[in-house]
Amino acid sequence: MSAVASASSSPIPAELNREAILEQLRGRFVCSVDEARVLLDLGRVAAYRLAATGQLADGVPVLHCGRSYKVPVAKLMRAVIGDEDADDQGEG
C-alpha cells in the first residue's frame, strides 16, 4: 500500500521531467503551460493562475489561444537558461 501512495504522490509525471522537456522543446516555437511550469519550478495551480494574468515569469509571456495557453519557447529558454540565441531558434 505504501508503494501505491508514494507513486501517486509524485509531484511531476515521468514524462514531465526537466531534461526530457528541454530536449522536446528544441526547434519548437511554443509549449504548454505544463511544460513551462516544470522548467520554471512552479506548481500546476500557480502556473495556471499566472498564465491567466498573461505572464508566467519576468520576460515569459503567455499567449491565450482559444481555450488554451501557449508559452513562447524562446522567451522561456532565455528565462530558464539565459540562452541569448533562443530568439533565433527555429528561424532560418
N, CA, C and O of each residue as an XYZ file, in Angstrom:
368
protein
N       0.824     -1.192      0.000
C       0.000      0.000      0.000
C       0.863      1.248      0.000
O       0.493      2.245     -0.620
N       2.000      1.222      0.676
C       2.852      2.400      0.707
C       3.481      2.664     -0.655
O       3.757      3.815     -0.993
N       3.713      1.601     -1.450
C       4.276      1.796     -2.789
C       3.294      2.545     -3.684
O       3.696      3.377     -4.498
N       2.004      2.245     -3.529
C       0.982      2.944     -4.306
C       0.904      4.391     -3.876
O       0.792      5.280     -4.720
N       0.961      4.647     -2.585
C       0.872      6.021     -2.076
C       2.064      6.843     -2.543
O       1.897      8.002     -2.924
N       3.266      6.267     -2.522
C       4.432      7.030     -2.935
C       4.429      7.273     -4.443
O       4.882      8.322     -4.900
N       3.928      6.321     -5.212
C       3.893      6.508     -6.660
C       2.870      7.559     -7.051
O       3.112      8.328     -7.982
N       1.741      7.615     -6.372
C       0.704      8.574     -6.733
C       0.996      9.969     -6.200
O       0.382     10.936     -6.652
N       1.919     10.099     -5.251
C       2.206     11.414     -4.699
C       3.348     12.116     -5.432
O       3.781     13.191     -5.015
N       3.835     11.523     -6.513
C       4.897     12.135     -7.304
C       4.414     13.476     -7.852
O       3.380     13.524     -8.518
N       5.140     14.571     -7.587
C       4.670     15.887     -7.985
C       4.698     16.123     -9.492
O       3.916     16.928     -9.997
N       5.578     15.442    -10.217
C       5.711     15.653    -11.651
C       5.678     14.302    -12.349
O       6.482     13.424    -12.036
N       4.747     14.126    -13.304
C       4.707     12.859    -14.042
C       6.040     12.576    -14.715
O       6.799     13.499    -15.010
N       6.324     11.313    -14.958
C       7.607     10.906    -15.543
C       7.874     11.603    -16.869
O       9.019     11.940    -17.170
N       6.810     11.828    -17.681
C       7.024     12.461    -18.982
C       7.278     13.958    -18.872
O       7.617     14.603    -19.864
N       7.115     14.521    -17.667
C       7.345     15.946    -17.468
C       8.581     16.201    -16.614
O       8.525     16.990    -15.671
N       9.687     15.551    -16.927
C      10.907     15.851    -16.191
C      11.708     16.890    -16.976
O      11.571     16.996    -18.195
N      12.520     17.631    -16.292
C      13.227     18.789    -16.845
C      14.060     18.454    -18.092
O      13.979     19.155    -19.100
N      14.848     17.397    -18.021
C      15.718     17.052    -19.139
C      14.917     16.664    -20.381
O      15.245     17.076    -21.493
N      13.881     15.879    -20.187
C      13.052     15.453    -21.314
C      12.367     16.651    -21.957
O      12.275     16.729    -23.182
N      11.893     17.570    -21.153
C      11.219     18.750    -21.689
C      12.190     19.623    -22.467
O      11.860     20.095    -23.555
N      13.384     19.845    -21.924
C      14.376     20.650    -22.646
C      14.664     20.048    -24.023
O      14.792     20.775    -25.009
N      14.765     18.736    -24.083
C      15.022     18.064    -25.358
C      13.831     18.190    -26.301
O      14.012     18.434    -27.494
N      12.626     18.026    -25.785
C      11.420     18.095    -26.609
C      11.178     19.492    -27.171
O      10.585     19.632    -28.241
N      11.625     20.515    -26.470
C      11.354     21.891    -26.901
C      12.287     22.371    -28.004
O      12.043     23.417    -28.607
N      13.338     21.632    -28.273
C      14.266     22.032    -29.341
C      13.543     22.155    -30.679
O      12.903     21.211    -31.144
N      13.657     23.336    -31.289
C      13.044     23.565    -32.588
C      11.579     23.952    -32.558
O      10.996     24.230    -33.606
N      10.972     23.976    -31.386
C       9.561     24.359    -31.279
C       9.439     25.850    -31.002
O      10.348     26.458    -30.437
N       8.323     26.432    -31.396
C       8.082     27.854    -31.162
C       7.280     28.104    -29.889
O       7.491     29.115    -29.218
N       6.363     27.198    -29.547
C       5.548     27.347    -28.346
C       5.494     26.025    -27.589
O       5.763     24.959    -28.143
N       5.142     26.120    -26.316
C       4.959     24.924    -25.493
C       3.761     25.138    -24.583
O       3.182     26.224    -24.544
N       3.398     24.103    -23.861
C       2.262     24.179    -22.945
C       2.684     24.809    -21.621
O       3.872     24.900    -21.308
N       1.699     25.237    -20.860
C       1.962     25.764    -19.521
C       2.553     24.666    -18.644
O       3.424     24.944    -17.820
N       2.098     23.427    -18.803
C       2.641     22.320    -18.009
C       4.127     22.110    -18.272
O       4.898     21.886    -17.339
N       4.528     22.179    -19.528
C       5.952     22.040    -19.842
C       6.749     23.203    -19.254
O       7.813     23.004    -18.668
N       6.229     24.406    -19.415
C       6.924     25.600    -18.914
C       7.014     25.607    -17.395
O       8.028     26.023    -16.834
N       5.969     25.152    -16.733
C       5.962     25.202    -15.260
C       7.033     24.315    -14.650
O       7.606     24.640    -13.610
N       7.302     23.182    -15.310
C       8.344     22.297    -14.802
C       9.698     22.998    -14.877
O      10.484     22.945    -13.931
N       9.963     23.649    -15.997
C      11.236     24.347    -16.162
C      11.359     25.547    -15.232
O      12.461     25.902    -14.814
N      10.228     26.174    -14.907
C      10.234     27.338    -14.014
C      10.043     26.954    -12.547
O      10.019     27.821    -11.674
N       9.909     25.655    -12.279
C       9.723     25.144    -10.923
C       8.490     25.741    -10.252
O       8.548     26.212     -9.116
N       7.374     25.713    -10.978
C       6.095     26.203    -10.461
C       5.131     25.040    -10.290
O       5.192     24.060    -11.031
N       4.261     25.150     -9.330
C       3.194     24.174     -9.179
C       2.148     24.375    -10.262
O       2.098     25.431    -10.893
N       1.317     23.372    -10.479
C       0.326     23.442    -11.555
C      -0.689     24.564    -11.328
O      -0.969     25.334    -12.247
N      -1.232     24.664    -10.142
C      -2.236     25.694     -9.856
C      -1.627     27.084     -9.982
O      -2.225     27.970    -10.592
N      -0.449     27.279     -9.415
C       0.216     28.581     -9.501
C       0.514     28.941    -10.954
O       0.338     30.092    -11.353
N       0.961     27.975    -11.744
C       1.291     28.245    -13.142
C       0.060     28.692    -13.926
O       0.134     29.642    -14.705
N      -1.059     28.020    -13.727
C      -2.262     28.398    -14.467
C      -2.849     29.713    -13.963
O      -3.457     30.448    -14.742
N      -2.684     30.021    -12.702
C      -3.108     31.346    -12.204
C      -2.263     32.436    -12.836
O      -2.785     33.472    -13.247
N      -0.967     32.209    -12.914
C      -0.083     33.183    -13.573
C      -0.381     33.275    -15.060
O      -0.366     34.368    -15.627
N      -0.650     32.148    -15.697
C      -0.972     32.147    -17.126
C      -2.191     33.017    -17.411
O      -2.246     33.704    -18.430
N      -3.153     32.983    -16.516
C      -4.355     33.794    -16.692
C      -4.048     35.288    -16.654
O      -4.811     36.093    -17.188
N      -2.934     35.662    -16.024
C      -2.536     37.070    -15.981
C      -1.767     37.472    -17.235
O      -1.578     38.662    -17.488
N      -1.324     36.495    -18.020
C      -0.608     36.778    -19.248
C       0.904     36.667    -19.151
O       1.610     36.920    -20.127
N       1.409     36.287    -17.973
C       2.859     36.174    -17.818
C       3.189     35.149    -16.737
O       2.658     35.214    -15.628
N       4.080     34.190    -17.071
C       4.493     33.172    -16.100
C       5.628     33.656    -15.212
O       5.687     33.318    -14.030
N       6.521     34.441    -15.780
C       7.674     34.968    -15.048
C       8.140     36.216    -15.791
O       7.613     36.539    -16.855
N       9.123     36.916    -15.234
C       9.656     38.086    -15.926
C      10.152     37.699    -17.302
O      11.020     36.836    -17.434
N       9.609     38.327    -18.318
C      10.046     38.059    -19.678
C       9.464     36.814    -20.308
O       9.865     36.445    -21.411
N       8.522     36.150    -19.639
C       7.907     34.931    -20.189
C       6.400     35.169    -20.333
O       5.627     34.891    -19.417
N       5.997     35.689    -21.498
C       4.572     35.942    -21.719
C       3.808     34.652    -21.987
O       4.394     33.625    -22.328
N       2.512     34.723    -21.829
C       1.638     33.585    -22.122
C       0.639     34.033    -23.178
O      -0.013     35.066    -23.027
N       0.522     33.260    -24.235
C      -0.421     33.562    -25.304
C      -1.712     32.799    -25.059
O      -1.686     31.595    -24.803
N      -2.828     33.486    -25.136
C      -4.121     32.834    -24.946
C      -4.663     32.500    -26.328
O      -5.003     33.392    -27.105
N      -4.741     31.208    -26.626
C      -5.190     30.727    -27.933
C      -6.476     29.937    -27.758
O      -6.445     28.757    -27.407
N      -7.601     30.586    -28.001
C      -8.876     29.917    -27.773
C      -9.048     29.609    -26.298
O      -9.051     30.513    -25.462
N      -9.190     28.328    -25.980
C      -9.327     27.916    -24.586
C      -8.025     27.431    -23.981
O      -8.015     26.943    -22.851
N      -6.935     27.554    -24.703
C      -5.665     27.066    -24.175
C      -4.638     28.193    -24.080
O      -4.812     29.276    -24.639
N      -3.578     27.902    -23.361
C      -2.473     28.833    -23.196
C      -1.231     28.232    -23.853
O      -1.006     27.023    -23.792
N      -0.434     29.086    -24.478
C       0.832     28.664    -25.067
C       1.924     29.618    -24.594
O       1.685     30.808    -24.393
N       3.118     29.074    -24.422
C       4.258     29.846    -23.935
C       5.332     29.859    -25.027
O       5.733     28.796    -25.500
N       5.808     31.049    -25.437
C       6.875     31.105    -26.442
C       8.157     30.463    -25.910
O       8.675     30.863    -24.867
N       8.656     29.477    -26.628
C       9.826     28.727    -26.179
C      11.066     29.618    -26.072
O      11.838     29.480    -25.124
N      11.266     30.517    -27.018
C      12.454     31.372    -26.989
C      12.508     32.213    -25.711
O      13.562     32.335    -25.088
N      11.382     32.782    -25.331
C      11.337     33.590    -24.107
C      11.522     32.712    -22.868
O      12.184     33.112    -21.911
N      10.939     31.522    -22.893
C      11.083     30.585    -21.783
C      12.542     30.177    -21.610
O      13.062     30.185    -20.494
N      13.204     29.820    -22.712
C      14.604     29.407    -22.640
C      15.498     30.535    -22.131
O      16.426     30.304    -21.356
N      15.210     31.744    -22.571
C      16.005     32.881    -22.106
C      15.862     33.032    -20.586
O      16.842     33.316    -19.898
N      14.653     32.845    -20.065
C      14.429     32.973    -18.626
C      15.028     31.807    -17.842
O      15.542     31.996    -16.740
N      14.962     30.615    -18.404
C      15.398     29.419    -17.689
C      16.912     29.236    -17.718
O      17.536     28.998    -16.684
N      17.493     29.349    -18.907
C      18.922     29.056    -19.020
C      19.739     30.236    -19.529
O      20.940     30.107    -19.766
N      19.091     31.387    -19.697
C      19.810     32.561    -20.153
C      20.334     32.411    -21.558
O      21.392     32.949    -21.886
N      19.610     31.683    -22.401
C      20.036     31.415    -23.767
C      19.795     32.645    -24.640
O      18.666     32.906    -25.056
N      20.855     33.395    -24.914
C      20.742     34.612    -25.716
C      20.376     34.308    -27.165
O      19.779     35.146    -27.841
N      20.730     33.111    -27.650
C      20.430     32.737    -29.023
C      19.044     32.126    -29.174
O      18.651     31.754    -30.280
N      18.300     32.017    -28.079
C      16.998     31.350    -28.126
C      16.006     32.077    -29.034
O      15.132     31.439    -29.621
N      16.126     33.407    -29.159
C      15.206     34.144    -30.006
C      15.365     33.770    -31.474
O      14.434     33.963    -32.256
N      16.511     33.244    -31.863
C      16.749     32.836    -33.230
C      16.366     31.393    -33.488
O      16.463     30.922    -34.621
N      15.933     30.683    -32.459
C      15.626     29.263    -32.564
C      14.520     29.031    -33.579
O      13.485     29.697    -33.539
N      14.731     28.100    -34.477
C      13.717     27.735    -35.442
C      13.682     28.621    -36.666
O      12.974     28.303    -37.621
N      14.417     29.723    -36.680
C      14.406     30.608    -37.836
C      15.560     30.257    -38.765
O      16.596     29.742    -38.345
N      15.345     30.553    -40.037
C      16.427     30.428    -40.992
C      16.475     29.132    -41.615
O      17.344     28.880    -42.450
